[in-house]
Amino acid sequence: MYLSQFQLLPYEHVCDQFRDQMGIPVSASSLFNFNREAYERLDDFEQGEKAQLAMAAVAHADETGINIDGRRR
């Protein structure tokens, strides 16, 4: 999951790395299934975090704007 979701590597590259560096054959469909299972298992956690953030006085989010035509947006 880290390689495909955080590092944004294509499934085939992740498969190549597992095969070449660790000798573990992994298919792209297995990686897809791993990601889907993680997504499903993390749903309760995600909903809880969203509820906590909605109640927080400060969310500590980066609100840095961007410059467009020399003006901050």
Secondary structure, 3 states (H helix, E strand, C coil): CHHHHHCCCCHHHHHHHHHHHHCCCCCHHHHHHHHHHHHHHCHHHHHHHHHHHHHCCCCCCCCCCCEECCEEC
